[in-house]
């Protein structure tokens, strides 16, 4: 239904061109995405709907789903009453409120710590393993390990090659990710191994490097003096991958970095990037990760164009309904 809806939507010329901001004009992808999102937002407003209030916009991000589609059979088809009973939902809303209050000029280290704490503030205070608002070296875990087993069928030869000579390094020049205890599985297309995350001088230094880079580049995009050979979405994709490779927290790194990338996209007046946790970005090369991110962005803009057509036709599916 969604494909047919979109085809009719395009044939009927149901949305108008808005153009993009001056600072995005050097970047074709961002210019087109900004144009599409502005057009969608304006069209939805004629139906008294704010695009960011649509179920398909809010719920998947709260639950950490890969896209607006994959949440369809979870909470998209449930009543809003059930949302308050899901711990991720109020936490996500609290996180969004916090992000809106962040400085529009500069992100500080303590902002990241506070964001982690607020996003997961409902964790039982009696749980002594809680690490909310603490980087992992402050909570006993300095060298986290991820076991990649044969049964999971994840570590194929391509990913093995990427991780064996990892491109992201610490301030001392060591790879942020490294493999040990590599063995070929019975299914020779896969391997088992232990994936070790960075253990070095200071996790705080590594996270600060990431934050300084983000602050500098966002300011450059805003001021119109950023390099034109790396577009904002490609940069956001790279920064998400870098954050996850650093793994500054014992848990919930994906949710924190996605909130920070949302903050960055909003500063540049760009549509938010979708989550891409179906394929862990640390297992991808830079080029693969960028391509995957762009594909997800295009799919989600297409999703909302389908929702707009459904709204015009008064045949609205549950994932396109607005949260009142």
PyMOL commands that set and color helices and strands:
alter all, ss='L'
color gray80, all
select helices_A, chain A and resi 2-11+22-24+28-45+51-53+55-63+72-76+80-85+87-100+109-119+136-138+157-164+203-223+232-246+253-267+281-283+286-313+318-320
alter helices_A, ss='H'
color red, helices_A
select strands_A, chain A and resi 145-148+155-156+177-184+190-197
alter strands_A, ss='S'
color yellow, strands_A
deselect
rebuild
show_as cartoon
